[in-house]
């Protein structure tokens, strides 16, 4: 044995049962923080993916800009992808159709479909020529189309022949209006636009969309582009939801989520410190004779403090990996449950992902709780005198001013309460740790209200479709109910 610290492994093995409660407190603290930060991280990841699926993976758009300005923007090192995007007949009133069905005509570059949208192409590829186009899936089903087929798009000035290069997922607008969607190249779209919309072909009713690198400061980059090209605020629009989730917005949703998690982190830290400090105080009180003997053989108070602190940190070798591992497994289970119970809102929730912020937070909480909790017990151990070892008693035992009261409790219960109150510091730590633990437990009940009010899940009685008479005139026939009830596809009406 080269130093007093070599006694730590021996002491830990001898007092394994006494240390179980302290180790459990560390595991619990690490587990809670890992789950809290892990679920916050997984929720943000799922919302980012959901935002990209719903609104597109673009960060900012520019309207009414020239081709030269667009080239200057795309040449910047911060830009990952960029594309023009134009639409014709969006409202369905301009006279574009395909075999009698309303048609929405779109034009963009390949990056809009492949980089700024999520898995849009179901079959084929983006058109390479101006007379090629992607068609929506509902047109393929209704008209029995295949890649390479020719279709004729009817416009206000005549018909245009288009070759099908692939098919796209249906979007809510085309499905709601029972219309078809056609995606052309930018040049193909502008060619049709010039022939059909002769009143305005300056900007071709197109907007320039940009996707930045996540490593750059997007707000500063937008301001720099605005100043460099002399653009007004009305010409620039941000994908606010996505930027907020990425932490690149002034009103950052991500910062709010992590802010809530950080508050819970502090509460868990306080509860953990109190529980571990209380357990260590009891441990030190039981080993008064041992610390006194250490002093007898020449250990200084500073060495005794180091011994207690090192022994406490030795528990982390098992407690931190156990807490992090248990937290990761619970995160996987919760993510799987959310994906199964509410796929509409949590389809983007990662299934078996590792959240590095949660792992790092769990390790930090384990180290910090032990660091703060071990300080006070270590000082108490260092103040144990050599006389305590010789006499076998702690010279700082509580001297009761009165006997334990047995008026309301039996003698064993009364003595337990009396001894618990004998060390006021330890009593306060125990009460505080339990109080914080109860507060944390009850605080999580607000997730029920959050799920109910924020996500607004469908109730069991929510209809799939409602039939309402025009202008609420109550003109629907009563026979319709009977007809619907007899329909084999209708469960309840």
C-alpha positions as a Python dict, from the first residue, in 0.01 Angstrom:
ca = {
    (1, 'X'): (0, 0, 0),
    (2, 'X'): (163, 323, -118),
    (3, 'X'): (-99, 571, 13),
    (4, 'X'): (-414, 594, 221),
    (5, 'X'): (-619, 610, -99),
    (6, 'X'): (-530, 245, -168),
    (7, 'X'): (-774, 160, 113),
    (8, 'X'): (-1068, 282, -98),
    (9, 'X'): (-1128, -44, -297),
    (10, 'X'): (-1092, -249, 24),
    (11, 'X'): (-1334, -22, 212),
    (12, 'X'): (-1584, -32, -76),
    (13, 'X'): (-1588, -412, -75),
    (14, 'X'): (-1633, -429, 303),
    (15, 'X'): (-1914, -173, 307),
    (16, 'X'): (-2087, -287, -13),
    (17, 'X'): (-2428, -324, 156),
    (18, 'X'): (-2403, 16, 325),
    (19, 'X'): (-2322, 182, -8),
    (20, 'X'): (-2619, 37, -197),
    (21, 'X'): (-2852, 326, -117),
    (22, 'X'): (-2596, 586, -231),
    (23, 'X'): (-2531, 397, -556),
    (24, 'X'): (-2905, 365, -615),
    (25, 'X'): (-2946, 744, -570),
    (26, 'X'): (-2677, 809, -833),
    (27, 'X'): (-2831, 557, -1075),
    (28, 'X'): (-3175, 716, -1026),
    (29, 'X'): (-3046, 1071, -1085),
    (30, 'X'): (-2852, 968, -1398),
    (31, 'X'): (-3151, 769, -1526),
    (32, 'X'): (-3398, 1057, -1481),
    (33, 'X'): (-3177, 1316, -1651),
    (34, 'X'): (-3091, 1079, -1937),
    (35, 'X'): (-3460, 1015, -2002),
    (36, 'X'): (-3557, 1383, -1968),
    (37, 'X'): (-3293, 1513, -2211),
    (38, 'X'): (-3326, 1207, -2434),
    (39, 'X'): (-3700, 1250, -2483),
    (40, 'X'): (-3654, 1625, -2539),
    (41, 'X'): (-3391, 1547, -2805),
    (42, 'X'): (-3604, 1275, -2969),
    (43, 'X'): (-3909, 1503, -2970),
    (44, 'X'): (-3714, 1781, -3142),
    (45, 'X'): (-3571, 1534, -3395),
    (46, 'X'): (-3920, 1404, -3474),
    (47, 'X'): (-4057, 1758, -3509),
    (48, 'X'): (-3770, 1854, -3742),
    (49, 'X'): (-3843, 1553, -3960),
    (50, 'X'): (-4217, 1625, -3947),
    (51, 'X'): (-4157, 1989, -4046),
    (52, 'X'): (-3940, 1878, -4339),
    (53, 'X'): (-4209, 1635, -4452),
    (54, 'X'): (-4492, 1891, -4425),
    (55, 'X'): (-4329, 2220, -4530),
    (56, 'X'): (-4010, 2111, -4706),
    (57, 'X'): (-3643, 2114, -4614),
    (58, 'X'): (-3574, 2475, -4713),
    (59, 'X'): (-3477, 2763, -4488),
    (60, 'X'): (-3557, 3086, -4673),
    (61, 'X'): (-3728, 3197, -4994),
    (62, 'X'): (-3677, 3505, -5212),
    (63, 'X'): (-3945, 3653, -5440),
    (64, 'X'): (-3917, 3905, -5725),
    (65, 'X'): (-3542, 3862, -5773),
    (66, 'X'): (-3350, 3843, -6102),
    (67, 'X'): (-3155, 3550, -6244),
    (68, 'X'): (-2830, 3730, -6164),
    (69, 'X'): (-2930, 3777, -5800),
    (70, 'X'): (-3028, 3408, -5780),
    (71, 'X'): (-2686, 3306, -5918),
    (72, 'X'): (-2509, 3521, -5659),
    (73, 'X'): (-2711, 3359, -5379),
    (74, 'X'): (-2648, 3002, -5501),
    (75, 'X'): (-2273, 3073, -5529),
    (76, 'X'): (-2239, 3149, -5158),
    (77, 'X'): (-2048, 2880, -4957),
    (78, 'X'): (-2327, 2861, -4697),
    (79, 'X'): (-2584, 2743, -4956),
    (80, 'X'): (-2635, 2366, -4974),
    (81, 'X'): (-2912, 2368, -5236),
    (82, 'X'): (-3131, 2617, -5420),
    (83, 'X'): (-3414, 2606, -5673),
    (84, 'X'): (-3674, 2812, -5853),
    (85, 'X'): (-4031, 2699, -5788),
    (86, 'X'): (-4331, 2823, -5984),
    (87, 'X'): (-4699, 2724, -5996),
    (88, 'X'): (-4976, 2767, -6252),
    (89, 'X'): (-5348, 2712, -6192),
    (90, 'X'): (-5306, 2678, -5814),
    (91, 'X'): (-5659, 2809, -5754),
    (92, 'X'): (-5802, 2593, -6036),
    (93, 'X'): (-5947, 2888, -6228),
    (94, 'X'): (-5695, 2935, -6512),
    (95, 'X'): (-5817, 2655, -6741),
    (96, 'X'): (-5545, 2390, -6714),
    (97, 'X'): (-5668, 2031, -6725),
    (98, 'X'): (-5582, 1672, -6814),
    (99, 'X'): (-5859, 1455, -6960),
    (100, 'X'): (-6122, 1677, -6798),
    (101, 'X'): (-5958, 1688, -6453),
    (102, 'X'): (-5819, 2006, -6305),
    (103, 'X'): (-5437, 2026, -6332),
    (104, 'X'): (-5182, 2210, -6118),
    (105, 'X'): (-4867, 2283, -6317),
    (106, 'X'): (-4538, 2322, -6128),
    (107, 'X'): (-4183, 2393, -6237),
    (108, 'X'): (-3857, 2359, -6044),
    (109, 'X'): (-3503, 2230, -6050),
    (110, 'X'): (-3411, 1877, -5945),
    (111, 'X'): (-3278, 1993, -5605),
    (112, 'X'): (-3629, 2106, -5505),
    (113, 'X'): (-3761, 1749, -5536),
    (114, 'X'): (-3455, 1551, -5427),
    (115, 'X'): (-3303, 1776, -5155),
    (116, 'X'): (-3574, 2013, -5032),
    (117, 'X'): (-3857, 1758, -5015),
    (118, 'X'): (-3874, 1422, -4835),
    (119, 'X'): (-3903, 1108, -5049),
    (120, 'X'): (-4136, 1269, -5303),
    (121, 'X'): (-4048, 1052, -5606),
    (122, 'X'): (-4213, 711, -5584),
    (123, 'X'): (-4110, 586, -5928),
    (124, 'X'): (-3881, 708, -6207),
    (125, 'X'): (-3662, 1018, -6196),
    (126, 'X'): (-3674, 1395, -6227),
    (127, 'X'): (-3723, 1507, -6589),
    (128, 'X'): (-3406, 1572, -6790),
    (129, 'X'): (-3577, 1742, -7086),
    (130, 'X'): (-3818, 2033, -7104),
    (131, 'X'): (-4096, 1817, -7254),
    (132, 'X'): (-4075, 1558, -6972),
    (133, 'X'): (-4259, 1574, -6639),
    (134, 'X'): (-4335, 1398, -6314),
    (135, 'X'): (-4701, 1312, -6254),
    (136, 'X'): (-4886, 1270, -5924),
    (137, 'X'): (-4975, 916, -5814),
    (138, 'X'): (-5352, 977, -5836),
    (139, 'X'): (-5317, 1052, -6211),
    (140, 'X'): (-5124, 727, -6257),
    (141, 'X'): (-5398, 530, -6081),
    (142, 'X'): (-5691, 701, -6252),
    (143, 'X'): (-5546, 695, -6606),
    (144, 'X'): (-5336, 375, -6581),
    (145, 'X'): (-5019, 561, -6679),
    (146, 'X'): (-4664, 427, -6708),
    (147, 'X'): (-4321, 587, -6739),
    (148, 'X'): (-4265, 692, -7101),
    (149, 'X'): (-4635, 749, -7178),
    (150, 'X'): (-4739, 1065, -7362),
    (151, 'X'): (-5011, 1291, -7220),
    (152, 'X'): (-5164, 1611, -7354),
    (153, 'X'): (-5203, 1900, -7111),
    (154, 'X'): (-5485, 2136, -7202),
    (155, 'X'): (-5414, 2508, -7146),
    (156, 'X'): (-5601, 2830, -7232),
    (157, 'X'): (-5397, 2857, -7556),
    (158, 'X'): (-5397, 2494, -7669),
    (159, 'X'): (-5249, 2151, -7587),
    (160, 'X'): (-4893, 2065, -7485),
    (161, 'X'): (-4745, 1717, -7522),
    (162, 'X'): (-4556, 1583, -7218),
    (163, 'X'): (-4362, 1258, -7168),
    (164, 'X'): (-4389, 1102, -6821),
    (165, 'X'): (-4049, 1052, -6653),
    (166, 'X'): (-4179, 937, -6314),
    (167, 'X'): (-4443, 969, -6046),
    (168, 'X'): (-4472, 1176, -5726),
    (169, 'X'): (-4651, 1122, -5395),
    (170, 'X'): (-4998, 1271, -5370),
    (171, 'X'): (-5028, 1589, -5167),
    (172, 'X'): (-5326, 1699, -4961),
    (173, 'X'): (-5432, 1976, -5204),
    (174, 'X'): (-5458, 1753, -5512),
    (175, 'X'): (-5633, 1478, -5316),
    (176, 'X'): (-5878, 1723, -5156),
    (177, 'X'): (-5970, 1884, -5489),
    (178, 'X'): (-5945, 1562, -5693),
    (179, 'X'): (-5695, 1730, -5924),
    (180, 'X'): (-5367, 1613, -6079),
    (181, 'X'): (-5017, 1752, -6034),
    (182, 'X'): (-4749, 1788, -6302),
    (183, 'X'): (-4385, 1877, -6227),
    (184, 'X'): (-4175, 2021, -6511),
    (185, 'X'): (-3820, 2152, -6529),
    (186, 'X'): (-3781, 2526, -6472),
    (187, 'X'): (-3721, 2589, -6845),
    (188, 'X'): (-4017, 2371, -6944),
    (189, 'X'): (-4244, 2553, -6698),
    (190, 'X'): (-4130, 2896, -6819),
    (191, 'X'): (-4183, 2798, -7181),
    (192, 'X'): (-4550, 2718, -7112),
    (193, 'X'): (-4583, 3023, -6886),
    (194, 'X'): (-4463, 3261, -7160),
    (195, 'X'): (-4720, 3124, -7403),
    (196, 'X'): (-5016, 3115, -7164),
    (197, 'X'): (-4957, 3405, -6923),
    (198, 'X'): (-4847, 3682, -7159),
    (199, 'X'): (-4946, 3958, -6918),
    (200, 'X'): (-4652, 3898, -6680),
    (201, 'X'): (-4339, 3696, -6755),
    (202, 'X'): (-4082, 3899, -6559),
    (203, 'X'): (-4055, 3658, -6266),
    (204, 'X'): (-4269, 3371, -6408),
    (205, 'X'): (-4472, 3359, -6085),
    (206, 'X'): (-4171, 3182, -5929),
    (207, 'X'): (-4003, 3195, -5590),
    (208, 'X'): (-3636, 3114, -5526),
    (209, 'X'): (-3591, 2869, -5236),
    (210, 'X'): (-3262, 2818, -5052),
    (211, 'X'): (-3134, 2551, -4816),
    (212, 'X'): (-2837, 2656, -4601),
    (213, 'X'): (-2576, 2446, -4428),
    (214, 'X'): (-2674, 2374, -4065),
    (215, 'X'): (-2324, 2472, -3958),
    (216, 'X'): (-2366, 2838, -4055),
    (217, 'X'): (-2549, 3114, -3871),
    (218, 'X'): (-2857, 3139, -4093),
    (219, 'X'): (-2985, 3469, -3947),
    (220, 'X'): (-2653, 3643, -4012),
    (221, 'X'): (-2634, 3493, -4362),
    (222, 'X'): (-2984, 3618, -4449),
    (223, 'X'): (-2898, 3967, -4324),
    (224, 'X'): (-2577, 3963, -4530),
    (225, 'X'): (-2764, 3857, -4847),
    (226, 'X'): (-3029, 4121, -4785),
    (227, 'X'): (-2765, 4395, -4753),
    (228, 'X'): (-2552, 4270, -5044),
    (229, 'X'): (-2839, 4247, -5294),
    (230, 'X'): (-3042, 4540, -5159),
    (231, 'X'): (-3351, 4330, -5090),
    (232, 'X'): (-3646, 4445, -4881),
    (233, 'X'): (-3805, 4250, -4597),
    (234, 'X'): (-4112, 4177, -4812),
    (235, 'X'): (-3896, 3985, -5061),
    (236, 'X'): (-3769, 3738, -4799),
    (237, 'X'): (-3969, 3468, -4620),
    (238, 'X'): (-3834, 3221, -4366),
    (239, 'X'): (-3938, 2865, -4292),
    (240, 'X'): (-4002, 2976, -3934),
    (241, 'X'): (-4103, 2639, -3792),
    (242, 'X'): (-3796, 2456, -3922),
    (243, 'X'): (-3556, 2737, -3828),
    (244, 'X'): (-3702, 2749, -3477),
    (245, 'X'): (-3657, 2374, -3434),
    (246, 'X'): (-3297, 2401, -3558),
    (247, 'X'): (-3225, 2677, -3307),
    (248, 'X'): (-3164, 2926, -3590),
    (249, 'X'): (-3452, 3156, -3507),
    (250, 'X'): (-3498, 3433, -3249),
    (251, 'X'): (-3815, 3260, -3128),
    (252, 'X'): (-3656, 2918, -3099),
    (253, 'X'): (-3888, 2632, -3007),
    (254, 'X'): (-3584, 2411, -2949),
    (255, 'X'): (-3446, 2647, -2683),
    (256, 'X'): (-3781, 2637, -2502),
    (257, 'X'): (-3779, 2256, -2495),
    (258, 'X'): (-3419, 2236, -2373),
    (259, 'X'): (-3487, 2517, -2125),
    (260, 'X'): (-3764, 2309, -1966),
    (261, 'X'): (-3533, 2007, -1962),
    (262, 'X'): (-3259, 2216, -1795),
    (263, 'X'): (-3497, 2322, -1516),
    (264, 'X'): (-3578, 1956, -1455),
    (265, 'X'): (-3202, 1887, -1466),
    (266, 'X'): (-3148, 2132, -1179),
    (267, 'X'): (-3433, 1981, -976),
    (268, 'X'): (-3296, 1630, -1023),
    (269, 'X'): (-2949, 1757, -934),
    (270, 'X'): (-3079, 1909, -608),
    (271, 'X'): (-3275, 1596, -518),
    (272, 'X'): (-2976, 1374, -601),
    (273, 'X'): (-2733, 1584, -398),
    (274, 'X'): (-2965, 1577, -96),
    (275, 'X'): (-3022, 1200, -116),
    (276, 'X'): (-2655, 1113, -166),
    (277, 'X'): (-2536, 1361, 100),
    (278, 'X'): (-2785, 1216, 347),
    (279, 'X'): (-2671, 862, 268),
    (280, 'X'): (-2305, 960, 298),
    (281, 'X'): (-2368, 1134, 631),
    (282, 'X'): (-2520, 814, 768),
    (283, 'X'): (-2227, 618, 625),
    (284, 'X'): (-1972, 848, 790),
    (285, 'X'): (-2156, 833, 1123),
    (286, 'X'): (-2138, 452, 1118),
    (287, 'X'): (-1765, 453, 1042),
    (288, 'X'): (-1650, 702, 1303),
    (289, 'X'): (-1411, 449, 1455),
    (290, 'X'): (-1251, 376, 1117),
    (291, 'X'): (-1180, 743, 1045),
    (292, 'X'): (-1047, 790, 1397),
    (293, 'X'): (-806, 497, 1348),
    (294, 'X'): (-691, 658, 1022),
    (295, 'X'): (-606, 966, 1219),
    (296, 'X'): (-423, 752, 1478),
    (297, 'X'): (-187, 604, 1219),
    (298, 'X'): (-100, 947, 1082),
    (299, 'X'): (-362, 1043, 825),
    (300, 'X'): (-420, 1415, 801),
    (301, 'X'): (-771, 1563, 781),
    (302, 'X'): (-706, 1644, 413),
    (303, 'X'): (-618, 1281, 340),
    (304, 'X'): (-933, 1158, 513),
    (305, 'X'): (-1140, 1399, 300),
    (306, 'X'): (-975, 1268, -16),
    (307, 'X'): (-1046, 911, 90),
    (308, 'X'): (-1421, 980, 136),
    (309, 'X'): (-1445, 1173, -193),
    (310, 'X'): (-1256, 906, -388),
    (311, 'X'): (-1476, 633, -242),
    (312, 'X'): (-1785, 831, -345),
    (313, 'X'): (-1655, 878, -701),
    (314, 'X'): (-1574, 507, -712),
    (315, 'X'): (-1949, 438, -706),
    (316, 'X'): (-1983, 623, -1036),
    (317, 'X'): (-1798, 344, -1220),
    (318, 'X'): (-2109, 130, -1189),
    (319, 'X'): (-2383, 386, -1125),
    (320, 'X'): (-2332, 614, -1427),
    (321, 'X'): (-2318, 340, -1696),
    (322, 'X'): (-2615, 164, -1531),
    (323, 'X'): (-2821, 485, -1520),
    (324, 'X'): (-2734, 585, -1878),
    (325, 'X'): (-2802, 233, -2009),
    (326, 'X'): (-3139, 212, -1834),
    (327, 'X'): (-3229, 561, -1959),
    (328, 'X'): (-3144, 475, -2322),
    (329, 'X'): (-3357, 159, -2307),
    (330, 'X'): (-3654, 351, -2161),
    (331, 'X'): (-3615, 619, -2433),
    (332, 'X'): (-3633, 347, -2700),
    (333, 'X'): (-3946, 201, -2539),
    (334, 'X'): (-4116, 542, -2509),
    (335, 'X'): (-4030, 635, -2870),
    (336, 'X'): (-4171, 304, -2994),
    (337, 'X'): (-4489, 360, -2792),
    (338, 'X'): (-4535, 713, -2929),
    (339, 'X'): (-4480, 595, -3287),
    (340, 'X'): (-4736, 318, -3237),
    (341, 'X'): (-4999, 518, -3046),
    (342, 'X'): (-4984, 840, -3249),
    (343, 'X'): (-4810, 790, -3586),
    (344, 'X'): (-4964, 1109, -3724),
    (345, 'X'): (-4767, 1326, -3481),
    (346, 'X'): (-4466, 1106, -3404),
    (347, 'X'): (-4395, 918, -3728),
    (348, 'X'): (-4055, 1092, -3736),
    (349, 'X'): (-3963, 977, -3384),
    (350, 'X'): (-3631, 785, -3407),
    (351, 'X'): (-3669, 417, -3318),
    (352, 'X'): (-3328, 307, -3184),
    (353, 'X'): (-3125, 628, -3184),
    (354, 'X'): (-2868, 735, -2927),
    (355, 'X'): (-2914, 1087, -2793),
    (356, 'X'): (-2566, 1220, -2721),
    (357, 'X'): (-2697, 1529, -2532),
    (358, 'X'): (-2885, 1296, -2295),
    (359, 'X'): (-2582, 1068, -2242),
    (360, 'X'): (-2360, 1370, -2175),
    (361, 'X'): (-2620, 1517, -1935),
    (362, 'X'): (-2651, 1184, -1752),
    (363, 'X'): (-2273, 1163, -1703),
    (364, 'X'): (-2265, 1525, -1584),
    (365, 'X'): (-2547, 1475, -1333),
    (366, 'X'): (-2373, 1166, -1192),
    (367, 'X'): (-2040, 1343, -1149),
    (368, 'X'): (-2195, 1667, -1015),
    (369, 'X'): (-2421, 1499, -761),
    (370, 'X'): (-2129, 1302, -616),
    (371, 'X'): (-1900, 1607, -622),
    (372, 'X'): (-2144, 1831, -434),
    (373, 'X'): (-2281, 1558, -206),
    (374, 'X'): (-1942, 1428, -90),
    (375, 'X'): (-1805, 1763, 27),
    (376, 'X'): (-1996, 1797, 353),
    (377, 'X'): (-1962, 1431, 469),
    (378, 'X'): (-1591, 1439, 378),
    (379, 'X'): (-1540, 1743, 604),
    (380, 'X'): (-1724, 1567, 887),
    (381, 'X'): (-1504, 1258, 846),
    (382, 'X'): (-1189, 1470, 852),
    (383, 'X'): (-1297, 1625, 1186),
    (384, 'X'): (-1322, 1285, 1362),
    (385, 'X'): (-1059, 1282, 1639),
    (386, 'X'): (-823, 990, 1720),
    (387, 'X'): (-992, 967, 2064),
    (388, 'X'): (-1310, 847, 1890),
    (389, 'X'): (-1121, 543, 1764),
    (390, 'X'): (-970, 465, 2102),
    (391, 'X'): (-1296, 501, 2296),
    (392, 'X'): (-1510, 341, 2022),
    (393, 'X'): (-1770, 618, 2044),
    (394, 'X'): (-1839, 928, 1842),
    (395, 'X'): (-1762, 1229, 2059),
    (396, 'X'): (-2020, 1430, 1866),
    (397, 'X'): (-2327, 1219, 1943),
    (398, 'X'): (-2648, 1413, 1984),
    (399, 'X'): (-2721, 1490, 2347),
    (400, 'X'): (-3099, 1474, 2379),
    (401, 'X'): (-3266, 1732, 2600),
    (402, 'X'): (-3568, 1513, 2655),
    (403, 'X'): (-3672, 1151, 2609),
    (404, 'X'): (-3859, 1021, 2307),
    (405, 'X'): (-4232, 1081, 2334),
    (406, 'X'): (-4444, 763, 2332),
    (407, 'X'): (-4779, 942, 2365),
    (408, 'X'): (-4881, 889, 2001),
    (409, 'X'): (-4647, 616, 1874),
    (410, 'X'): (-4512, 283, 1994),
    (411, 'X'): (-4166, 281, 2150),
    (412, 'X'): (-3982, 157, 1837),
    (413, 'X'): (-4152, 417, 1611),
    (414, 'X'): (-4097, 694, 1868),
    (415, 'X'): (-3727, 607, 1899),
    (416, 'X'): (-3689, 601, 1520),
    (417, 'X'): (-3840, 951, 1486),
    (418, 'X'): (-3635, 1076, 1782),
    (419, 'X'): (-3308, 949, 1633),
    (420, 'X'): (-3394, 1082, 1287),
    (421, 'X'): (-3447, 1429, 1435),
    (422, 'X'): (-3126, 1405, 1637),
    (423, 'X'): (-2917, 1506, 1335),
    (424, 'X'): (-3096, 1813, 1205),
    (425, 'X'): (-2875, 1843, 895),
    (426, 'X'): (-2937, 1486, 788),
    (427, 'X'): (-3309, 1521, 867),
    (428, 'X'): (-3337, 1832, 647),
    (429, 'X'): (-3152, 1657, 364),
    (430, 'X'): (-3381, 1355, 377),
    (431, 'X'): (-3702, 1562, 392),
    (432, 'X'): (-3579, 1790, 113),
    (433, 'X'): (-3483, 1503, -116),
    (434, 'X'): (-3818, 1331, -69),
    (435, 'X'): (-4006, 1660, -118),
    (436, 'X'): (-3824, 1733, -445),
    (437, 'X'): (-3880, 1377, -564),
    (438, 'X'): (-4254, 1409, -500),
    (439, 'X'): (-4262, 1746, -681),
    (440, 'X'): (-4084, 1594, -981),
    (441, 'X'): (-4323, 1300, -987),
    (442, 'X'): (-4632, 1520, -971),
    (443, 'X'): (-4490, 1762, -1228),
    (444, 'X'): (-4489, 1492, -1493),
    (445, 'X'): (-4868, 1463, -1466),
    (446, 'X'): (-4894, 1782, -1674),
    (447, 'X'): (-4794, 1576, -1978),
    (448, 'X'): (-5152, 1447, -1982),
    (449, 'X'): (-5281, 1803, -2030),
    (450, 'X'): (-5003, 1869, -2282),
    (451, 'X'): (-5104, 1569, -2493),
    (452, 'X'): (-5471, 1666, -2465),
    (453, 'X'): (-5448, 2038, -2537),
    (454, 'X'): (-5134, 2076, -2748),
    (455, 'X'): (-5154, 1771, -2972),
    (456, 'X'): (-5537, 1743, -2977),
    (457, 'X'): (-5558, 1371, -3052),
    (458, 'X'): (-5871, 1238, -3218),
    (459, 'X'): (-6144, 1121, -2981),
    (460, 'X'): (-6302, 779, -3037),
    (461, 'X'): (-6621, 946, -3155),
    (462, 'X'): (-6453, 1180, -3405),
    (463, 'X'): (-6604, 1121, -3753),
    (464, 'X'): (-6390, 1048, -4058),
    (465, 'X'): (-6618, 1261, -4272),
    (466, 'X'): (-6907, 1498, -4198),
    (467, 'X'): (-7185, 1577, -4447),
    (468, 'X'): (-7326, 1927, -4400),
    (469, 'X'): (-7594, 2095, -4608),
    (470, 'X'): (-7499, 2414, -4800),
    (471, 'X'): (-7532, 2726, -4586),
    (472, 'X'): (-7663, 2508, -4299),
    (473, 'X'): (-8002, 2493, -4472),
    (474, 'X'): (-8088, 2147, -4331),
    (475, 'X'): (-8162, 2023, -4681),
    (476, 'X'): (-8007, 1675, -4645),
    (477, 'X'): (-8260, 1394, -4684),
    (478, 'X'): (-8327, 1165, -4388),
    (479, 'X'): (-8294, 866, -4622),
    (480, 'X'): (-7919, 939, -4653),
    (481, 'X'): (-7859, 804, -4301),
    (482, 'X'): (-8022, 472, -4387),
    (483, 'X'): (-7825, 447, -4711),
    (484, 'X'): (-7500, 509, -4529),
    (485, 'X'): (-7576, 256, -4256),
    (486, 'X'): (-7638, -9, -4521),
    (487, 'X'): (-7307, 66, -4693),
    (488, 'X'): (-7055, -215, -4604),
    (489, 'X'): (-6768, 38, -4594),
    (490, 'X'): (-6936, 245, -4320),
    (491, 'X'): (-6883, 129, -3961),
    (492, 'X'): (-7108, 381, -3786),
    (493, 'X'): (-7322, 671, -3906),
}
